[in-house]
């Protein structure tokens, strides 16, 4: 899934997401909700993803692999 996040305080808010997010059971409307990203990164990957995002370079672009929870699990 490719997406862009806007960081607002402790929240990561998707501002764009590829439509392949639907493979995880989410609609495009679901993923644009304020707390969606924070609530749906897989618990085993959350700390690593958060720490990585906190340390972005000046380019403000990065690639990192981690898991999202499936909506129905």
Predicted model as a PDB file, atoms N, CA, C, CB and O in Angstrom, pLDDT in the B-factor column:
MODEL        1                                                                  
ATOM      1  N   UNK A   1       0.859  -1.165   0.000  1.00 82.00           N  
ATOM      2  CA  UNK A   1       0.000   0.000   0.000  1.00 82.00           C  
ATOM      3  C   UNK A   1       0.906   1.230   0.000  1.00 82.00           C  
ATOM      4  CB  UNK A   1      -0.978  -0.003   1.231  1.00 82.00           C  
ATOM      5  O   UNK A   1       1.826   1.337   0.811  1.00 82.00           O  
ATOM      6  N   UNK A   2       0.640   2.131  -0.897  1.00 83.00           N  
ATOM      7  CA  UNK A   2       1.376   3.385  -0.963  1.00 83.00           C  
ATOM      8  C   UNK A   2       0.448   4.484  -0.464  1.00 83.00           C  
ATOM      9  CB  UNK A   2       1.889   3.680  -2.419  1.00 83.00           C  
ATOM     10  O   UNK A   2      -0.724   4.533  -0.839  1.00 83.00           O  
ATOM     11  N   UNK A   3       0.972   5.364   0.378  1.00 82.00           N  
ATOM     12  CA  UNK A   3       0.157   6.439   0.918  1.00 82.00           C  
ATOM     13  C   UNK A   3       1.039   7.589   1.352  1.00 82.00           C  
ATOM     14  CB  UNK A   3      -0.693   5.944   2.088  1.00 82.00           C  
ATOM     15  O   UNK A   3       2.259   7.450   1.444  1.00 82.00           O  
ATOM     16  N   UNK A   4       0.418   8.723   1.617  1.00 84.00           N  
ATOM     17  CA  UNK A   4       1.083   9.901   2.180  1.00 84.00           C  
ATOM     18  C   UNK A   4       0.422  10.222   3.506  1.00 84.00           C  
ATOM     19  CB  UNK A   4       1.012  11.127   1.205  1.00 84.00           C  
ATOM     20  O   UNK A   4      -0.800  10.180   3.642  1.00 84.00           O  
ATOM     21  N   UNK A   5       1.258  10.542   4.478  1.00 79.00           N  
ATOM     22  CA  UNK A   5       0.758  10.911   5.800  1.00 79.00           C  
ATOM     23  C   UNK A   5       1.081  12.365   6.097  1.00 79.00           C  
ATOM     24  CB  UNK A   5       1.356   9.999   6.884  1.00 79.00           C  
ATOM     25  O   UNK A   5       2.096  12.898   5.650  1.00 79.00           O  
ATOM     26  N   UNK A   6       0.215  12.982   6.843  1.00 81.00           N  
ATOM     27  CA  UNK A   6       0.484  14.297   7.417  1.00 81.00           C  
ATOM     28  C   UNK A   6       0.580  14.064   8.904  1.00 81.00           C  
ATOM     29  CB  UNK A   6      -0.632  15.372   7.049  1.00 81.00           C  
ATOM     30  O   UNK A   6      -0.294  13.420   9.485  1.00 81.00           O  
ATOM     31  N   UNK A   7       1.617  14.569   9.530  1.00 78.00           N  
ATOM     32  CA  UNK A   7       1.794  14.377  10.964  1.00 78.00           C  
ATOM     33  C   UNK A   7       1.198  15.564  11.690  1.00 78.00           C  
ATOM     34  CB  UNK A   7       3.290  14.198  11.330  1.00 78.00           C  
ATOM     35  O   UNK A   7       1.585  16.712  11.470  1.00 78.00           O  
ATOM     36  N   UNK A   8       0.241  15.261  12.564  1.00 79.00           N  
ATOM     37  CA  UNK A   8      -0.445  16.282  13.361  1.00 79.00           C  
ATOM     38  C   UNK A   8      -0.305  15.899  14.825  1.00 79.00           C  
ATOM     39  CB  UNK A   8      -1.960  16.417  12.951  1.00 79.00           C  
ATOM     40  O   UNK A   8      -1.094  15.106  15.339  1.00 79.00           O  
ATOM     41  N   UNK A   9       0.681  16.449  15.492  1.00 78.00           N  
ATOM     42  CA  UNK A   9       0.941  16.081  16.886  1.00 78.00           C  
ATOM     43  C   UNK A   9       1.353  14.623  16.957  1.00 78.00           C  
ATOM     44  CB  UNK A   9      -0.304  16.337  17.772  1.00 78.00           C  
ATOM     45  O   UNK A   9       2.334  14.223  16.330  1.00 78.00           O  
ATOM     46  N   UNK A  10       0.609  13.820  17.718  1.00 74.00           N  
ATOM     47  CA  UNK A  10       0.898  12.390  17.832  1.00 74.00           C  
ATOM     48  C   UNK A  10       0.133  11.558  16.812  1.00 74.00           C  
ATOM     49  CB  UNK A  10       0.571  11.908  19.225  1.00 74.00           C  
ATOM     50  O   UNK A  10       0.261  10.333  16.800  1.00 74.00           O  
ATOM     51  N   UNK A  11      -0.648  12.189  15.969  1.00 75.00           N  
ATOM     52  CA  UNK A  11      -1.436  11.471  14.968  1.00 75.00           C  
ATOM     53  C   UNK A  11      -0.764  11.504  13.606  1.00 75.00           C  
ATOM     54  CB  UNK A  11      -2.836  12.062  14.870  1.00 75.00           C  
ATOM     55  O   UNK A  11      -0.145  12.497  13.224  1.00 75.00           O  
ATOM     56  N   UNK A  12      -0.895  10.409  12.887  1.00 76.00           N  
ATOM     57  CA  UNK A  12      -0.458  10.319  11.495  1.00 76.00           C  
ATOM     58  C   UNK A  12      -1.732  10.237  10.679  1.00 76.00           C  
ATOM     59  CB  UNK A  12       0.503   9.070  11.234  1.00 76.00           C  
ATOM     60  O   UNK A  12      -2.456   9.245  10.764  1.00 76.00           O  
ATOM     61  N   UNK A  13      -2.015  11.246   9.901  1.00 79.00           N  
ATOM     62  CA  UNK A  13      -3.277  11.342   9.176  1.00 79.00           C  
ATOM     63  C   UNK A  13      -3.029  11.114   7.694  1.00 79.00           C  
ATOM     64  CB  UNK A  13      -3.950  12.715   9.412  1.00 79.00           C  
ATOM     65  O   UNK A  13      -2.325  11.901   7.062  1.00 79.00           O  
ATOM     66  N   UNK A  14      -3.600  10.041   7.119  1.00 82.00           N  
ATOM     67  CA  UNK A  14      -3.436   9.835   5.677  1.00 82.00           C  
ATOM     68  C   UNK A  14      -4.079  10.985   4.899  1.00 82.00           C  
ATOM     69  CB  UNK A  14      -4.056   8.482   5.247  1.00 82.00           C  
ATOM     70  O   UNK A  14      -5.204  11.395   5.184  1.00 82.00           O  
ATOM     71  N   UNK A  15      -3.344  11.490   3.918  1.00 87.00           N  
ATOM     72  CA  UNK A  15      -3.905  12.513   3.039  1.00 87.00           C  
ATOM     73  C   UNK A  15      -4.088  11.963   1.632  1.00 87.00           C  
ATOM     74  CB  UNK A  15      -3.005  13.758   3.012  1.00 87.00           C  
ATOM     75  O   UNK A  15      -4.756  12.577   0.800  1.00 87.00           O  
ATOM     76  N   UNK A  16      -3.496  10.815   1.373  1.00 89.00           N  
ATOM     77  CA  UNK A  16      -3.685  10.100   0.112  1.00 89.00           C  
ATOM     78  C   UNK A  16      -3.329   8.640   0.361  1.00 89.00           C  
ATOM     79  CB  UNK A  16      -2.808  10.718  -1.050  1.00 89.00           C  
ATOM     80  O   UNK A  16      -2.380   8.348   1.089  1.00 89.00           O  
ATOM     81  N   UNK A  17      -4.081   7.729  -0.233  1.00 89.00           N  
ATOM     82  CA  UNK A  17      -3.770   6.306  -0.106  1.00 89.00           C  
ATOM     83  C   UNK A  17      -4.179   5.609  -1.395  1.00 89.00           C  
ATOM     84  CB  UNK A  17      -4.492   5.671   1.130  1.00 89.00           C  
ATOM     85  O   UNK A  17      -5.200   5.936  -1.999  1.00 89.00           O  
ATOM     86  N   UNK A  18      -3.357   4.633  -1.808  1.00 90.00           N  
ATOM     87  CA  UNK A  18      -3.679   3.850  -2.990  1.00 90.00           C  
ATOM     88  C   UNK A  18      -4.887   2.961  -2.739  1.00 90.00           C  
ATOM     89  CB  UNK A  18      -2.482   3.007  -3.412  1.00 90.00           C  
ATOM     90  O   UNK A  18      -5.126   2.526  -1.613  1.00 90.00           O  
ATOM     91  N   UNK A  19      -5.643   2.694  -3.792  1.00 89.00           N  
ATOM     92  CA  UNK A  19      -6.877   1.926  -3.606  1.00 89.00           C  
ATOM     93  C   UNK A  19      -6.655   0.463  -3.262  1.00 89.00           C  
ATOM     94  CB  UNK A  19      -7.702   2.009  -4.837  1.00 89.00           C  
ATOM     95  O   UNK A  19      -7.617  -0.252  -2.979  1.00 89.00           O  
ATOM     96  N   UNK A  20      -5.397  -0.005  -3.280  1.00 89.00           N  
ATOM     97  CA  UNK A  20      -5.160  -1.390  -2.875  1.00 89.00           C  
ATOM     98  C   UNK A  20      -5.276  -1.580  -1.359  1.00 89.00           C  
ATOM     99  CB  UNK A  20      -3.784  -1.836  -3.343  1.00 89.00           C  
ATOM    100  O   UNK A  20      -5.126  -2.700  -0.870  1.00 89.00           O  
ATOM    101  N   UNK A  21      -5.540  -0.511  -0.614  1.00 90.00           N  
ATOM    102  CA  UNK A  21      -5.814  -0.647   0.819  1.00 90.00           C  
ATOM    103  C   UNK A  21      -7.064  -1.492   1.041  1.00 90.00           C  
ATOM    104  CB  UNK A  21      -5.982   0.741   1.476  1.00 90.00           C  
ATOM    105  O   UNK A  21      -7.252  -2.058   2.117  1.00 90.00           O  
ATOM    106  N   UNK A  22      -7.910  -1.576   0.030  1.00 92.00           N  
ATOM    107  CA  UNK A  22      -9.139  -2.350   0.165  1.00 92.00           C  
ATOM    108  C   UNK A  22      -8.858  -3.833   0.382  1.00 92.00           C  
ATOM    109  CB  UNK A  22     -10.009  -2.165  -1.064  1.00 92.00           C  
ATOM    110  O   UNK A  22      -9.731  -4.554   0.866  1.00 92.00           O  
ATOM    111  N   UNK A  23      -7.664  -4.306   0.038  1.00 90.00           N  
ATOM    112  CA  UNK A  23      -7.320  -5.712   0.283  1.00 90.00           C  
ATOM    113  C   UNK A  23      -7.270  -6.028   1.780  1.00 90.00           C  
ATOM    114  CB  UNK A  23      -5.971  -6.047  -0.365  1.00 90.00           C  
ATOM    115  O   UNK A  23      -7.301  -7.196   2.169  1.00 90.00           O  
ATOM    116  N   UNK A  24      -7.194  -4.998   2.611  1.00 90.00           N  
ATOM    117  CA  UNK A  24      -7.210  -5.177   4.055  1.00 90.00           C  
ATOM    118  C   UNK A  24      -8.604  -4.985   4.639  1.00 90.00           C  
ATOM    119  CB  UNK A  24      -6.242  -4.215   4.708  1.00 90.00           C  
ATOM    120  O   UNK A  24      -8.770  -4.984   5.859  1.00 90.00           O  
ATOM    121  N   UNK A  25      -9.607  -4.823   3.779  1.00 94.00           N  
ATOM    122  CA  UNK A  25     -10.983  -4.705   4.229  1.00 94.00           C  
ATOM    123  C   UNK A  25     -11.441  -3.281   4.511  1.00 94.00           C  
ATOM    124  CB  UNK A  25     -11.164  -5.513   5.442  1.00 94.00           C  
ATOM    125  O   UNK A  25     -12.576  -3.082   4.945  1.00 94.00           O  
ATOM    126  N   UNK A  26     -10.596  -2.291   4.276  1.00 93.00           N  
ATOM    127  CA  UNK A  26     -10.933  -0.901   4.549  1.00 93.00           C  
ATOM    128  C   UNK A  26     -11.425  -0.209   3.294  1.00 93.00           C  
ATOM    129  CB  UNK A  26      -9.732  -0.160   5.119  1.00 93.00           C  
ATOM    130  O   UNK A  26     -10.977  -0.520   2.191  1.00 93.00           O  
ATOM    131  N   UNK A  27     -12.343   0.723   3.459  1.00 92.00           N  
ATOM    132  CA  UNK A  27     -12.758   1.570   2.344  1.00 92.00           C  
ATOM    133  C   UNK A  27     -11.823   2.778   2.303  1.00 92.00           C  
ATOM    134  CB  UNK A  27     -14.265   2.015   2.488  1.00 92.00           C  
ATOM    135  O   UNK A  27     -11.078   3.030   3.250  1.00 92.00           O  
ATOM    136  N   UNK A  28     -11.868   3.504   1.223  1.00 88.00           N  
ATOM    137  CA  UNK A  28     -11.068   4.722   1.111  1.00 88.00           C  
ATOM    138  C   UNK A  28     -11.512   5.749   2.154  1.00 88.00           C  
ATOM    139  CB  UNK A  28     -11.181   5.316  -0.312  1.00 88.00           C  
ATOM    140  O   UNK A  28     -10.701   6.553   2.614  1.00 88.00           O  
ATOM    141  N   UNK A  29     -12.770   5.729   2.523  1.00 90.00           N  
ATOM    142  CA  UNK A  29     -13.277   6.638   3.562  1.00 90.00           C  
ATOM    143  C   UNK A  29     -12.720   6.248   4.923  1.00 90.00           C  
ATOM    144  CB  UNK A  29     -14.825   6.625   3.596  1.00 90.00           C  
ATOM    145  O   UNK A  29     -12.341   7.115   5.710  1.00 90.00           O  
ATOM    146  N   UNK A  30     -12.666   4.928   5.211  1.00 91.00           N  
ATOM    147  CA  UNK A  30     -12.123   4.455   6.494  1.00 91.00           C  
ATOM    148  C   UNK A  30     -10.732   5.016   6.749  1.00 91.00           C  
ATOM    149  CB  UNK A  30     -12.076   2.923   6.524  1.00 91.00           C  
ATOM    150  O   UNK A  30     -10.455   5.534   7.832  1.00 91.00           O  
ATOM    151  N   UNK A  31      -9.858   4.915   5.754  1.00 87.00           N  
ATOM    152  CA  UNK A  31      -8.447   5.252   5.972  1.00 87.00           C  
ATOM    153  C   UNK A  31      -8.192   6.744   6.105  1.00 87.00           C  
ATOM    154  CB  UNK A  31      -7.621   4.714   4.849  1.00 87.00           C  
ATOM    155  O   UNK A  31      -7.102   7.145   6.514  1.00 87.00           O  
ATOM    156  N   UNK A  32      -9.160   7.564   5.771  1.00 86.00           N  
ATOM    157  CA  UNK A  32      -8.985   9.004   5.907  1.00 86.00           C  
ATOM    158  C   UNK A  32      -9.418   9.525   7.277  1.00 86.00           C  
ATOM    159  CB  UNK A  32      -9.759   9.715   4.827  1.00 86.00           C  
ATOM    160  O   UNK A  32      -9.321  10.723   7.544  1.00 86.00           O  
ATOM    161  N   UNK A  33      -9.895   8.631   8.143  1.00 85.00           N  
ATOM    162  CA  UNK A  33     -10.275   9.049   9.489  1.00 85.00           C  
ATOM    163  C   UNK A  33      -9.035   9.409  10.301  1.00 85.00           C  
ATOM    164  CB  UNK A  33     -11.078   7.940  10.197  1.00 85.00           C  
ATOM    165  O   UNK A  33      -7.966   8.830  10.104  1.00 85.00           O  
ATOM    166  N   UNK A  34      -9.181  10.355  11.203  1.00 79.00           N  
ATOM    167  CA  UNK A  34      -8.053  10.932  11.948  1.00 79.00           C  
ATOM    168  C   UNK A  34      -7.149   9.890  12.612  1.00 79.00           C  
ATOM    169  CB  UNK A  34      -8.577  11.867  13.001  1.00 79.00           C  
ATOM    170  O   UNK A  34      -5.930   9.974  12.462  1.00 79.00           O  
ATOM    171  N   UNK A  35      -7.683   8.938  13.320  1.00 83.00           N  
ATOM    172  CA  UNK A  35      -6.862   7.976  14.074  1.00 83.00           C  
ATOM    173  C   UNK A  35      -6.636   6.652  13.355  1.00 83.00           C  
ATOM    174  CB  UNK A  35      -7.504   7.702  15.398  1.00 83.00           C  
ATOM    175  O   UNK A  35      -6.110   5.714  13.954  1.00 83.00           O  
ATOM    176  N   UNK A  36      -7.022   6.555  12.085  1.00 87.00           N  
ATOM    177  CA  UNK A  36      -6.933   5.281  11.389  1.00 87.00           C  
ATOM    178  C   UNK A  36      -5.516   4.715  11.402  1.00 87.00           C  
ATOM    179  CB  UNK A  36      -7.408   5.439   9.964  1.00 87.00           C  
ATOM    180  O   UNK A  36      -5.326   3.560  11.782  1.00 87.00           O  
ATOM    181  N   UNK A  37      -4.539   5.483  11.006  1.00 84.00           N  
ATOM    182  CA  UNK A  37      -3.171   4.968  10.916  1.00 84.00           C  
ATOM    183  C   UNK A  37      -2.691   4.478  12.273  1.00 84.00           C  
ATOM    184  CB  UNK A  37      -2.221   6.046  10.379  1.00 84.00           C  
ATOM    185  O   UNK A  37      -2.212   3.351  12.392  1.00 84.00           O  
ATOM    186  N   UNK A  38      -2.818   5.326  13.310  1.00 85.00           N  
ATOM    187  CA  UNK A  38      -2.357   4.941  14.650  1.00 85.00           C  
ATOM    188  C   UNK A  38      -3.043   3.682  15.151  1.00 85.00           C  
ATOM    189  CB  UNK A  38      -2.595   6.073  15.633  1.00 85.00           C  
ATOM    190  O   UNK A  38      -2.424   2.873  15.842  1.00 85.00           O  
ATOM    191  N   UNK A  39      -4.309   3.507  14.813  1.00 90.00           N  
ATOM    192  CA  UNK A  39      -5.076   2.369  15.321  1.00 90.00           C  
ATOM    193  C   UNK A  39      -4.914   1.094  14.510  1.00 90.00           C  
ATOM    194  CB  UNK A  39      -6.513   2.727  15.371  1.00 90.00           C  
ATOM    195  O   UNK A  39      -5.328   0.028  14.967  1.00 90.00           O  
ATOM    196  N   UNK A  40      -4.327   1.170  13.324  1.00 90.00           N  
ATOM    197  CA  UNK A  40      -4.327  -0.008  12.460  1.00 90.00           C  
ATOM    198  C   UNK A  40      -2.976  -0.506  11.997  1.00 90.00           C  
ATOM    199  CB  UNK A  40      -5.124   0.273  11.291  1.00 90.00           C  
ATOM    200  O   UNK A  40      -2.903  -1.493  11.265  1.00 90.00           O  
ATOM    201  N   UNK A  41      -1.907   0.151  12.405  1.00 90.00           N  
ATOM    202  CA  UNK A  41      -0.593  -0.444  12.184  1.00 90.00           C  
ATOM    203  C   UNK A  41      -0.528  -1.676  13.085  1.00 90.00           C  
ATOM    204  CB  UNK A  41       0.588   0.581  12.492  1.00 90.00           C  
ATOM    205  O   UNK A  41      -0.938  -1.623  14.244  1.00 90.00           O  
ATOM    206  N   UNK A  42      -0.017  -2.771  12.556  1.00 92.00           N  
ATOM    207  CA  UNK A  42       0.065  -4.009  13.339  1.00 92.00           C  
ATOM    208  C   UNK A  42       0.810  -3.745  14.651  1.00 92.00           C  
ATOM    209  CB  UNK A  42       0.776  -5.133  12.523  1.00 92.00           C  
ATOM    210  O   UNK A  42       1.862  -3.106  14.638  1.00 92.00           O  
ATOM    211  N   UNK A  43       0.284  -4.224  15.779  1.00 93.00           N  
ATOM    212  CA  UNK A  43       0.903  -3.952  17.086  1.00 93.00           C  
ATOM    213  C   UNK A  43       2.381  -4.342  17.163  1.00 93.00           C  
ATOM    214  CB  UNK A  43       0.146  -4.684  18.163  1.00 93.00           C  
ATOM    215  O   UNK A  43       3.159  -3.667  17.836  1.00 93.00           O  
ATOM    216  N   UNK A  44       2.774  -5.412  16.489  1.00 95.00           N  
ATOM    217  CA  UNK A  44       4.169  -5.835  16.532  1.00 95.00           C  
ATOM    218  C   UNK A  44       5.096  -4.923  15.728  1.00 95.00           C  
ATOM    219  CB  UNK A  44       4.286  -7.245  16.022  1.00 95.00           C  
ATOM    220  O   UNK A  44       6.314  -4.989  15.893  1.00 95.00           O  
ATOM    221  N   UNK A  45       4.545  -4.084  14.871  1.00 94.00           N  
ATOM    222  CA  UNK A  45       5.344  -3.183  14.036  1.00 94.00           C  
ATOM    223  C   UNK A  45       5.191  -1.713  14.427  1.00 94.00           C  
ATOM    224  CB  UNK A  45       4.959  -3.357  12.585  1.00 94.00           C  
ATOM    225  O   UNK A  45       5.913  -0.860  13.911  1.00 94.00           O  
ATOM    226  N   UNK A  46       4.270  -1.412  15.324  1.00 92.00           N  
ATOM    227  CA  UNK A  46       3.928  -0.022  15.629  1.00 92.00           C  
ATOM    228  C   UNK A  46       5.131   0.787  16.121  1.00 92.00           C  
ATOM    229  CB  UNK A  46       2.830   0.018  16.673  1.00 92.00           C  
ATOM    230  O   UNK A  46       5.410   1.856  15.579  1.00 92.00           O  
ATOM    231  N   UNK A  47       5.840   0.304  17.126  1.00 92.00           N  
ATOM    232  CA  UNK A  47       6.954   1.076  17.691  1.00 92.00           C  
ATOM    233  C   UNK A  47       8.031   1.341  16.645  1.00 92.00           C  
ATOM    234  CB  UNK A  47       7.563   0.339  18.889  1.00 92.00           C  
ATOM    235  O   UNK A  47       8.560   2.450  16.573  1.00 92.00           O  
ATOM    236  N   UNK A  48       8.359   0.349  15.844  1.00 89.00           N  
ATOM    237  CA  UNK A  48       9.373   0.510  14.809  1.00 89.00           C  
ATOM    238  C   UNK A  48       8.923   1.539  13.777  1.00 89.00           C  
ATOM    239  CB  UNK A  48       9.669  -0.837  14.128  1.00 89.00           C  
ATOM    240  O   UNK A  48       9.714   2.384  13.358  1.00 89.00           O  
ATOM    241  N   UNK A  49       7.654   1.474  13.363  1.00 86.00           N  
ATOM    242  CA  UNK A  49       7.129   2.417  12.376  1.00 86.00           C  
ATOM    243  C   UNK A  49       7.116   3.838  12.939  1.00 86.00           C  
ATOM    244  CB  UNK A  49       5.711   2.004  11.939  1.00 86.00           C  
ATOM    245  O   UNK A  49       7.512   4.779  12.252  1.00 86.00           O  
ATOM    246  N   UNK A  50       6.669   3.997  14.169  1.00 83.00           N  
ATOM    247  CA  UNK A  50       6.643   5.323  14.807  1.00 83.00           C  
ATOM    248  C   UNK A  50       8.043   5.895  14.917  1.00 83.00           C  
ATOM    249  CB  UNK A  50       5.999   5.243  16.202  1.00 83.00           C  
ATOM    250  O   UNK A  50       8.267   7.052  14.562  1.00 83.00           O  
ATOM    251  N   UNK A  51       8.984   5.108  15.400  1.00 82.00           N  
ATOM    252  CA  UNK A  51      10.352   5.597  15.557  1.00 82.00           C  
ATOM    253  C   UNK A  51      10.966   5.972  14.215  1.00 82.00           C  
ATOM    254  CB  UNK A  51      11.213   4.546  16.247  1.00 82.00           C  
ATOM    255  O   UNK A  51      11.682   6.968  14.112  1.00 82.00           O  
ATOM    256  N   UNK A  52      10.690   5.188  13.201  1.00 80.00           N  
ATOM    257  CA  UNK A  52      11.206   5.488  11.875  1.00 80.00           C  
ATOM    258  C   UNK A  52      10.639   6.803  11.365  1.00 80.00           C  
ATOM    259  CB  UNK A  52      10.880   4.356  10.903  1.00 80.00           C  
ATOM    260  O   UNK A  52      11.381   7.627  10.830  1.00 80.00           O  
ATOM    261  N   UNK A  53       9.347   7.012  11.518  1.00 75.00           N  
ATOM    262  CA  UNK A  53       8.712   8.247  11.044  1.00 75.00           C  
ATOM    263  C   UNK A  53       9.189   9.473  11.819  1.00 75.00           C  
ATOM    264  CB  UNK A  53       7.197   8.131  11.153  1.00 75.00           C  
ATOM    265  O   UNK A  53       9.253  10.569  11.263  1.00 75.00           O  
ATOM    266  N   UNK A  54       9.521   9.300  13.084  1.00 74.00           N  
ATOM    267  CA  UNK A  54      10.015  10.425  13.878  1.00 74.00           C  
ATOM    268  C   UNK A  54      11.379  10.893  13.399  1.00 74.00           C  
ATOM    269  CB  UNK A  54      10.089  10.042  15.346  1.00 74.00           C  
ATOM    270  O   UNK A  54      11.766  12.037  13.636  1.00 74.00           O  
ATOM    271  N   UNK A  55      12.104  10.013  12.727  1.00 70.00           N  
ATOM    272  CA  UNK A  55      13.468  10.323  12.318  1.00 70.00           C  
ATOM    273  C   UNK A  55      13.604  10.533  10.811  1.00 70.00           C  
ATOM    274  CB  UNK A  55      14.392   9.220  12.759  1.00 70.00           C  
ATOM    275  O   UNK A  55      14.630  10.191  10.223  1.00 70.00           O  
ATOM    276  N   UNK A  56      12.571  11.093  10.191  1.00 67.00           N  
ATOM    277  CA  UNK A  56      12.633  11.361   8.758  1.00 67.00           C  
ATOM    278  C   UNK A  56      13.765  12.329   8.431  1.00 67.00           C  
ATOM    279  CB  UNK A  56      11.297  11.923   8.261  1.00 67.00           C  
ATOM    280  O   UNK A  56      14.112  13.195   9.234  1.00 67.00           O  
ATOM    281  N   UNK A  57      14.323  12.170   7.260  1.00 53.00           N  
ATOM    282  CA  UNK A  57      15.366  13.092   6.810  1.00 53.00           C  
ATOM    283  C   UNK A  57      14.731  14.373   6.305  1.00 53.00           C  
ATOM    284  CB  UNK A  57      16.238  12.450   5.709  1.00 53.00           C  
ATOM    285  O   UNK A  57      13.508  14.509   6.306  1.00 53.00           O  
ATOM    286  N   UNK A  58      15.543  15.292   5.881  1.00 54.00           N  
ATOM    287  CA  UNK A  58      15.043  16.567   5.376  1.00 54.00           C  
ATOM    288  C   UNK A  58      14.116  16.404   4.183  1.00 54.00           C  
ATOM    289  CB  UNK A  58      16.195  17.456   4.998  1.00 54.00           C  
ATOM    290  O   UNK A  58      13.259  17.256   3.948  1.00 54.00           O  
ATOM    291  N   UNK A  59      14.269  15.332   3.431  1.00 60.00           N  
ATOM    292  CA  UNK A  59      13.444  15.153   2.230  1.00 60.00           C  
ATOM    293  C   UNK A  59      11.980  14.904   2.570  1.00 60.00           C  
ATOM    294  CB  UNK A  59      13.978  13.997   1.397  1.00 60.00           C  
ATOM    295  O   UNK A  59      11.108  15.082   1.719  1.00 60.00           O  
ATOM    296  N   UNK A  60      11.704  14.495   3.799  1.00 68.00           N  
ATOM    297  CA  UNK A  60      10.351  14.212   4.247  1.00 68.00           C  
ATOM    298  C   UNK A  60       9.694  13.063   3.481  1.00 68.00           C  
ATOM    299  CB  UNK A  60       9.511  15.447   4.119  1.00 68.00           C  
ATOM    300  O   UNK A  60       8.472  12.919   3.517  1.00 68.00           O  
ATOM    301  N   UNK A  61      10.477  12.258   2.801  1.00 69.00           N  
ATOM    302  CA  UNK A  61       9.977  11.090   2.083  1.00 69.00           C  
ATOM    303  C   UNK A  61      10.746   9.868   2.563  1.00 69.00           C  
ATOM    304  CB  UNK A  61      10.114  11.268   0.536  1.00 69.00           C  
ATOM    305  O   UNK A  61      11.945   9.948   2.830  1.00 69.00           O  
ATOM    306  N   UNK A  62      10.071   8.765   2.669  1.00 71.00           N  
ATOM    307  CA  UNK A  62      10.736   7.552   3.119  1.00 71.00           C  
ATOM    308  C   UNK A  62       9.974   6.332   2.639  1.00 71.00           C  
ATOM    309  CB  UNK A  62      10.867   7.537   4.647  1.00 71.00           C  
ATOM    310  O   UNK A  62       8.818   6.419   2.223  1.00 71.00           O  
ATOM    311  N   UNK A  63      10.634   5.212   2.704  1.00 76.00           N  
ATOM    312  CA  UNK A  63       9.997   3.926   2.428  1.00 76.00           C  
ATOM    313  C   UNK A  63      10.311   3.013   3.598  1.00 76.00           C  
ATOM    314  CB  UNK A  63      10.490   3.304   1.064  1.00 76.00           C  
ATOM    315  O   UNK A  63      11.468   2.857   3.986  1.00 76.00           O  
ATOM    316  N   UNK A  64       9.276   2.417   4.153  1.00 81.00           N  
ATOM    317  CA  UNK A  64       9.438   1.478   5.252  1.00 81.00           C  
ATOM    318  C   UNK A  64       8.366   0.404   5.086  1.00 81.00           C  
ATOM    319  CB  UNK A  64       9.330   2.197   6.653  1.00 81.00           C  
ATOM    320  O   UNK A  64       7.247   0.684   4.657  1.00 81.00           O  
ATOM    321  N   UNK A  65       8.722  -0.802   5.424  1.00 85.00           N  
ATOM    322  CA  UNK A  65       7.746  -1.889   5.344  1.00 85.00           C  
ATOM    323  C   UNK A  65       7.283  -2.254   6.745  1.00 85.00           C  
ATOM    324  CB  UNK A  65       8.346  -3.126   4.627  1.00 85.00           C  
ATOM    325  O   UNK A  65       8.089  -2.455   7.653  1.00 85.00           O  
ATOM    326  N   UNK A  66       5.980  -2.336   6.900  1.00 87.00           N  
ATOM    327  CA  UNK A  66       5.352  -2.812   8.128  1.00 87.00           C  
ATOM    328  C   UNK A  66       3.957  -3.273   7.779  1.00 87.00           C  
ATOM    329  CB  UNK A  66       5.323  -1.707   9.232  1.00 87.00           C  
ATOM    330  O   UNK A  66       3.478  -3.074   6.663  1.00 87.00           O  
ATOM    331  N   UNK A  67       3.316  -3.889   8.746  1.00 89.00           N  
ATOM    332  CA  UNK A  67       2.012  -4.493   8.500  1.00 89.00           C  
ATOM    333  C   UNK A  67       0.890  -3.636   9.062  1.00 89.00           C  
ATOM    334  CB  UNK A  67       1.952  -5.887   9.103  1.00 89.00           C  
ATOM    335  O   UNK A  67       1.054  -2.916  10.046  1.00 89.00           O  
ATOM    336  N   UNK A  68      -0.272  -3.742   8.388  1.00 88.00           N  
ATOM    337  CA  UNK A  68      -1.525  -3.202   8.907  1.00 88.00           C  
ATOM    338  C   UNK A  68      -2.390  -4.362   9.343  1.00 88.00           C  
ATOM    339  CB  UNK A  68      -2.256  -2.326   7.847  1.00 88.00           C  
ATOM    340  O   UNK A  68      -2.300  -5.460   8.795  1.00 88.00           O  
ATOM    341  N   UNK A  69      -3.231  -4.112  10.338  1.00 90.00           N  
ATOM    342  CA  UNK A  69      -4.210  -5.116  10.749  1.00 90.00           C  
ATOM    343  C   UNK A  69      -5.308  -5.165   9.690  1.00 90.00           C  
ATOM    344  CB  UNK A  69      -4.803  -4.794  12.169  1.00 90.00           C  
ATOM    345  O   UNK A  69      -5.685  -4.138   9.126  1.00 90.00           O  
ATOM    346  N   UNK A  70      -5.808  -6.350   9.431  1.00 92.00           N  
ATOM    347  CA  UNK A  70      -6.970  -6.499   8.541  1.00 92.00           C  
ATOM    348  C   UNK A  70      -8.203  -6.051   9.322  1.00 92.00           C  
ATOM    349  CB  UNK A  70      -7.129  -7.996   8.024  1.00 92.00           C  
ATOM    350  O   UNK A  70      -8.322  -6.338  10.513  1.00 92.00           O  
ATOM    351  N   UNK A  71      -9.103  -5.361   8.668  1.00 92.00           N  
ATOM    352  CA  UNK A  71     -10.277  -4.820   9.341  1.00 92.00           C  
ATOM    353  C   UNK A  71     -11.122  -5.898  10.017  1.00 92.00           C  
ATOM    354  CB  UNK A  71     -11.122  -4.061   8.354  1.00 92.00           C  
ATOM    355  O   UNK A  71     -11.695  -5.660  11.080  1.00 92.00           O  
ATOM    356  N   UNK A  72     -11.202  -7.070   9.412  1.00 89.00           N  
ATOM    357  CA  UNK A  72     -12.088  -8.123   9.929  1.00 89.00           C  
ATOM    358  C   UNK A  72     -11.402  -9.102  10.857  1.00 89.00           C  
ATOM    359  CB  UNK A  72     -12.686  -8.878   8.795  1.00 89.00           C  
ATOM    360  O   UNK A  72     -11.997 -10.120  11.212  1.00 89.00           O  
ATOM    361  N   UNK A  73     -10.176  -8.832  11.263  1.00 78.00           N  
ATOM    362  CA  UNK A  73      -9.471  -9.756  12.166  1.00 78.00           C  
ATOM    363  C   UNK A  73      -9.209  -9.129  13.507  1.00 78.00           C  
ATOM    364  CB  UNK A  73      -8.160 -10.208  11.555  1.00 78.00           C  
ATOM    365  O   UNK A  73      -8.626  -9.767  14.383  1.00 78.00           O  
TER     366      UNK A  73                                                      
ENDMDL                                                                          
END                                                                             
